[in-house]
Amino acid sequence: MAAVLKHWREAATLILVSSSKLSRVGFQFVSNSEQGSVKEKTDDHVLRHITGNDLSKLKPLNKPGSENYELLLLKRSSKSKFMPNLYVFPGGVAVDSDFQSTWLELFNSLGSEVQRDMFSNMSAGSSLAAPMFSRRRDEKFSSIPAEVAFRICAIRETFEESGVLLAWPAKLAKSVGRSLLSPSQAGSWDSFFDLPIDTHDISEWRHRVNANPDEFFNMCRELDLLPAIWTLYEWSNWLTPTTAEENRRRFDTAFYICCIDHKPEAAEDEGETVNAQWAKPSLVLLEQFSKKGGLAPPQIYEIARLLNFNSVSDLRKNASDPHRERVERLLPVMEMCQDYLLSVLPGDDLYPKKPDLYHKNEVHPFAETLEQLNRKYPNTHRTASRLPRTKITPDELIIECSIGSRRSGNVLPDIPAVVDLMVKSKL
């Protein structure tokens, strides 16, 4: 199979960003009977662990909700086997049909040279590519680059889970042609027009694709559509840790980002997803810190990275930069100190030189508290959850990051902005 390995499955996720001229009043996680009431606010000592400063000296940053863009979040069903009841970005596992050679026929409608150069650009810099992109696959799954297949997967899963279809009529894409490849044109081709297709037909195709992912190719061929892979930019790569509660369900996931110029209507599928919301990144994290729960840990980290950008144009400029290096795989390794469980990431002083990808790492508690540990090992890149920890969404999760970017153009979480939101969540 194209994306099934012995220890995990490969997947793709999409951070879908929409420019927004209208400000949102706020954002709220939709609760259910399985989610508890709002808990106490974060204690001051948590913030001091991050800043090492008196909280009264923290400099106020942008007002929460000042960004001119929103992102799409979907709440997973309580019946989901992976991350139930949590808000995530749309996405899911890759299937064989995402890699099938017949996609070449569709993309050749752009012109063979445009198609070739587009695929080549997406797979450039392979020496730094994460293993899910660079590994060898069976010949029948190698007709198109993995970078193309995972983009197709992300678009397909977004359609299945939210009903948002990121596609262009093939004739329109052909008329634009080589301009689709120009970095200077990034943003010009992020428009998604009202497709000349009956809404009922799209709904029917969504049901068919949900039942059988192979139908996504059939839909594109029959409706003469091209998945708009040129609007997706490689953003990050997460491998489920070996110590995860869902250790039998591990995923190596490519995260893509796509900036579009309007906000399409999104609707949950009432199966895997039960709620869909558009919201500004800072307001999502403010809700997370106020209620201490609701987001999966990778989502908290990735949204914290988005805080580096107050405008969608700056975000798009960074994501589409042709000089931006390929993403590094992030495999969290679990450690523990006296008061926190640590999820350590590459670049942290505590991160092993050669992490074990396949077997549970034994956690040997440090004798120090988190504050003491940070003085002893000052280079941090991790999330930390307050002990005792009894569920996948910790009551008190913080992000620590004192290192610089490990790959050119790949931003890290904006820690001052995160701390500012934690302070505001106490008010």
C-alpha positions, -999 to +999 in steps of 0.1 A: +000+000+000+012+035-008+010+051+027+008+022+052+040+013+071+045-012+099+044+013+127+023+041+113+002+054+085+009+085+064-016+113+063-021+149+053-037+179+071-047+213+058-045+246+076-071+265+056-068+303+061-093+328+048-088+365+046-114+382+067-123+419+066-150+414+093-138+410+128-151+381+149-165+389+184-149+357+198-146+320+195-160+292+217-155+255+218-188+237+215-191+216+245-209+183+251-217+160+280-182+146+279-165+179+284-163+194+319-171+229+330-146+257+327-117+252+351-097+276+371-074+300+353-038+293+347-016+301+378+010+328+376+038+304+382+030+287+349+037+320+330+069+326+350+082+292+339+080+305+303+091+341+308+113+341+338+100+376+344+076+394+367+042+392+349+036+429+355+065+437+332+052+419+302+047+441+272+012+441+258+011+429+222-016+430+195-052+429+207-066+393+204-085+391+172-065+418+153-055+394+126-071+399+092-076+362+086-094+332+101-087+295+100-110+265+097-113+241+127-134+209+129-144+192+161-139+154+160-168+132+171-168+117+205-169+083+188-136+090+170-108+065+178-082+093+174-084+125+194-121+124+201-139+156+211-110+178+201-108+206+175-084+198+147-076+210+111-093+190+083-072+160+072-068+123+072-049+092+060-036+090+025-050+062+002-036+044-028-057+065-052-039+097-040-008+083-057-023+067-088-007+075-121-040+086-137-036+119-120-009+126-146-036+126-173-056+153-155-027+175-147-014+172-183-043+194-193-022+222-180+003+213-207+030+187-203+058+213-195+037+232-170+027+199-153+063+187-152+077+219-138+049+222-112+056+187-099+093+193-100+090+226-080+070+208-053+095+180-049+126+203-050+151+202-021+146+165-016+179+162+003+163+181+032+128+166+028+112+147+056+112+109+053+076+107+043+085+126+011+119+111+003+113+074+011+111+049-018+077+035-026+065+006-048+068+015-085+031+017-090+028+045-064+058+064-078+044+079-110+037+112-092+058+128-064+048+122-028+046+160-025+018+160-051+000+129-037-002+143-001-015+176-014-043+157-032-049+138+000-052+171+020-077+185-005-097+153-007-099+150+031-109+187+035-137+181+010-149+150+028-148+165+063-159+201+057-175+202+022-149+228+011-137+218-024-104+234-034-105+229-071-104+248-104-121+240-137-093+225-158-100+249-187-095+279-164-063+265-150-050+258-185-057+294-195-036+307-166-009+282-175+027+288-165+018+318-143+007+293-117+043+285-111+056+320-104+063+328-068+058+365-075+022+356-084+015+338-050-019+350-039-031+358-074-042+322-079-057+316-044-092+325-056-118+298-058-147+306-080-182+294-078-178+261-097-203+257-125-217+226-108-251+221-092-248+222-054-268+190-052-243+173-074-214+184-052-232+171-021-238+138-038-201+136-048-192+144-012-212+114+001-196+092-026-161+103-017-168+098+020-179+063+013-150+056-011-120+079-014-112+065-048-143+084-060-124+117-056-104+111-088-136+100-106-153+132-095-125+154-108-124+136-141-161+137-147-165+173-136-133+184-154-117+197-123-082+200-110-073+198-073-057+232-067-024+217-054-005+249-064-022+268-036-010+244-009+024+251+007+044+226+029+041+239+065+052+211+089+054+174+095+044+156+128+049+120+137+028+106+166+050+099+196+057+063+206+042+070+240+009+083+228-022+069+243-032+059+208+001+042+202-015+016+180-028+044+158+003+065+149+004+089+119+032+106+100+013+137+089+022+164+064+007+198+073+000+222+044-012+257+045-035+274+020-046+310+020-078+318+001-094+352-006-129+344+007-145+322+034-163+293+018-192+277+037-180+248+057-203+220+071-193+191+093-200+156+079-219+145+111-196+114+111-160+121+118-167+158+125-196+173+144-188+211+143-171+234+119-159+269+129-139+297+113-119+317+138-089+340+142-058+322+156-054+344+187-090+340+197-087+302+194-057+301+217-074+326+241-103+302+244-078+273+248-061+290+277-093+302+293-110+268+293-077+247+294-088+223+267-104+218+233-074+216+210-051+188+202-014+195+211-001+198+175-029+223+168-019+245+198+017+245+186+008+253+149-016+280+159+011+295+181+033+297+149+006+316+131+007+343+157+039+355+139+017+369+112-009+396+117-018+397+080-027+371+055-003+386+030+027+382+053+016+346+061+013+338+024+046+355+016+064+333+041+047+301+031+053+307-007+089+318-004+109+297-029+140+300-006+122+285+023+137+252+033+118+219+035+102+211+068+117+189+095+099+160+110+087+167+145+086+135+167+078+145+203+098+125+229+083+123+264+102+133+295+091+142+330+102+165+358+087+170+393+058+191+382+054+187+344+052+161+317+073+173+288+068+167+251+103+175+238+110+185+202+142+187+181+166+214+192+157+211+229+187+203+251+168+172+264+161+159+229+180+126+221+205+126+193+189+095+178+153+092+190+138+057+188+110+059+161+094+026+169+095+017+206+082+035+237+109+056+253+113+050+290+106+081+309+130+087+338+118+116+359+142+145+365+146+155+401+142+192+393+110+212+388+104+227+354+118+261+365+150+245+378+153+223+347+151+254+325+180+270+343+201+239+339+191+232+302+183+267+287+177+256+251+140+247+250+116+235+223+087+217+239+052+216+253+047+209+290+015+198+308+010+201+345+010+169+365-011+150+373-022+144+337-051+122+331-064+128+296-052+137+261-060+174+265-040+184+296-056+209+320-026+231+318-005+230+286+023+256+279+047+260+251+084+267+256+108+277+228+141+296+233+159+282+202+162+298+168+146+284+136+163+251+126+153+255+089+154+287+070+120+304+067+103+279+091+090+300+119+087+288+155+059+296+179+056+333+189+062+328+226+057+365+236+023+365+219+014+331+236+023+345+270+003+376+264-027+355+256-022+334+287-021+366+307-053+379+291-070+346+297-066+353+334-085+386+333 
